[in-house]
């Protein structure tokens, strides 16, 4: 048993109906067809739902795909240059200069010599007594 919906869907479209629809579409005034295809001006609607007018315009300050590609290629070239310049075989001293380099590094890293003593160790008591004699007492406090 077939449902009525299935029999309605299986019927082929008639040529007469197709021609009538085509003539009806061609008979529409051109202004109606143009109005349907042209974008309508956006006016504030006051609704809380977004509309197609809320879609922002396409940005104009975005670089092109070629410019992006050029930037990527430049970055990759710079990366290859860094890898090439820092490869393991690029760091080394010419033959026979390793000893001179290590000697210069030892000299640079050596601490400075200790300062010479200003006075012999036996005069410290005499120097302390002289400093006490020359020291002046602080000024007296003003009375309250």
Residue pairs with C-beta under 8 A, 6 or more apart in sequence:
42 51
42 53
43 53
45 51
63 71
84 90
93 101
119 127
